[in-house]
C-alpha cells in the first residue's frame, strides 16, 4: 500500500488547491436529483413464511409510467395498506400515481401462488400529510384497497412506544426486493433479516455520504452490526421495521425509506418513524373503515435546505467518483477546501495525487427545486499533470496539462 506521499508533494498539492480556488469558468452540468429512490430490500437475508409476517403486502404498479415498479407494505386495517410515500407519489412530477395503476397481494409469501383471493385493486392513494418529497422525509403513504383483506393488521407504534426507537432495539425487516444491488429482478418469495436500531450519531455520519437530509426527529436508521452483511435494497421500500412490545406484541416502528448506493449492507438503512405518523394513519383508518370524517389532504411544500460545506464536499466527492473512478477513489493526499457563496451555493477547490499525476480543480455546487424535488446543480473543472514534470523538471512549459469539464 502506498503511503500518503512526501511532505513536498503534499505541499505542492496544497499550493495547487489554493491556486485553483480562483474562478474556473466551467460549464454547467445537468441537474442531479437528490433522491435516494426506493433503496430498501433484503440483501443477505433468509426466506420467510407468511405465518411469520402475516401482515406483509406486495405492491406493484401494473400500468402507467411506473409499470413494473414494486414496493412492500403492511396491512394496518382490512382496506388500508401503509407503505412509503415515494411508492405512491412520482417524485419527478410531484403527482400521485393513479390508484388504478396498482395491484396489491396479501396473504402469500410466494407470489407465484397468489390466487384471485390474494390480489386486490386499489381505489385511492395518499401520502402522509407531512411528506417532504424534496428531502424524502415523512416518507409514508397509504393505499386503499377496493375490498377488504382478511389478513391480521399490524399494530403501529405511537408516542407510548418511543423507547423502541432507542439504539440497540432489535428489529426485523421483510420484503420481496432485490438480493443485491445489481440483480436483474426480485425474488418471488418473501425474505427477511434481523437488524438493530443505531444511535443518532452513527446514523448521521453513516448516511451523510449518500443522504444529506437525515433528521433524528423524523427518522431512525438500522444496521447489521458487527457483520454488516445484511440489509435492505430496491423493492422493499415501504415495508415495516417490526419490533416487539414488552408483552410480545409485534409493532411497526418504521417504514423503510432509503439505503445506500447499490444496496451495500455496510451502509445504514433509513426508516420513517411510525410514532410520528400513526395518528394520521389512524384517522384515515377510521374514515375508511368506520365512516369517520376524512382528514384534510394537502401537499407539503418542498423547501430548499441550506447547502452546508460538508454537504457540498459530499456532492463533489460523488461527482469525482462517478467521473474519475479509481483515479479519485484510490487517490492520496486528498484536499478539498470550500467557501459559502450564499445559503444555496458553495465554491470548492480540490487536489490529490494518483500514480504519477497530480489532480486539481474547482467545483461550484448549488441547490434548486424541480417538480417539488430538491436537485443540485454542479459545474467543475478538473486538471492533471505529471508530478515530476511540474515540480522537478524546472521547465513547466513542456508539461502537458490535461483538462476535463462537466
ZILIN-V570953 format. One record per backbone hydrogen bond with DSSP energy under -0.5 kcal/mol. NH is the residue of the N-H (numbers start at 1). CO is the residue of the C=O. Records with the same first field share a line. If there is no record, write none. Layout:
NH: CO ; CO
This chain:
10: 6
11: 7
12: 8
13: 9
14: 10
15: 11
16: 12
17: 13
18: 14
19: 15
20: 16
21: 18
22: 19
29: 378
32: 376
34: 374
35: 33
36: 34
37: 35
39: 36
40: 38 ; 233
43: 41 ; 231
46: 192
48: 190
52: 49
53: 49
56: 53
57: 73
58: 105
59: 71
60: 103
61: 69
62: 60 ; 101
63: 101
67: 64
68: 61
69: 66
71: 59
72: 237
73: 57
74: 82
75: 55
76: 80
77: 80
80: 77
81: 143
82: 74
83: 141
87: 84
88: 85
89: 85
90: 95
91: 89
94: 90
95: 90
97: 88
101: 98
102: 99
103: 60
104: 120
105: 58
106: 118
107: 56
111: 109 ; 188
113: 110
114: 111
118: 115
119: 115 ; 116
120: 104
122: 102
123: 144
124: 144
126: 142
128: 140
131: 128
132: 137
133: 131
136: 132
137: 132
140: 138
141: 83
142: 126
143: 81
144: 124
145: 79 ; 143
146: 121
149: 78
154: 75
155: 250
157: 252
161: 158
162: 159
164: 161
165: 162
166: 163
168: 197
169: 166
171: 195
172: 242
173: 193
174: 240
175: 191
178: 234
181: 262
183: 180
187: 177
190: 109
191: 175
192: 46
193: 173
195: 171
196: 223
197: 169
198: 221
203: 199
204: 200
205: 201
206: 202
207: 203
208: 204
210: 207
211: 207
214: 211
218: 215
219: 215
220: 271
222: 269
223: 196
225: 223
228: 224
231: 43
235: 38
236: 40 ; 233
238: 256
239: 236
241: 254
242: 172 ; 240
243: 241 ; 251
245: 249
248: 245
251: 243
252: 155
253: 241 ; 251
254: 241
255: 272
256: 239
257: 270
258: 270
263: 260
264: 261
267: 264
269: 222
270: 258
271: 220
272: 255
273: 218
274: 253
276: 273
277: 274
278: 274
281: 277
282: 278
283: 279
284: 280
285: 281
286: 282
287: 283
288: 284
289: 285
290: 286
291: 287
292: 286
298: 296
305: 303
307: 343
308: 306
312: 308
313: 309
314: 310
315: 311
316: 312
317: 313
318: 314
319: 315
320: 316
321: 317
322: 318
323: 319
324: 320
325: 320 ; 321
327: 324
328: 325
329: 325
330: 326
331: 328
332: 353
335: 351
337: 349
339: 347
341: 342 ; 345
345: 342
346: 365
347: 339
348: 363
349: 337
350: 361
351: 335
352: 359
353: 332
354: 357
357: 354
358: 385
359: 352
360: 383
361: 350
362: 381
363: 348
364: 379
365: 346
366: 377
367: 344
368: 375
370: 373
373: 370
375: 368
376: 32
377: 366
379: 364
380: 27
381: 362
382: 404
383: 360
384: 402
385: 358
387: 356
390: 386
391: 387
392: 388
393: 388
398: 395
399: 396
401: 399
402: 384 ; 400
404: 382
406: 380
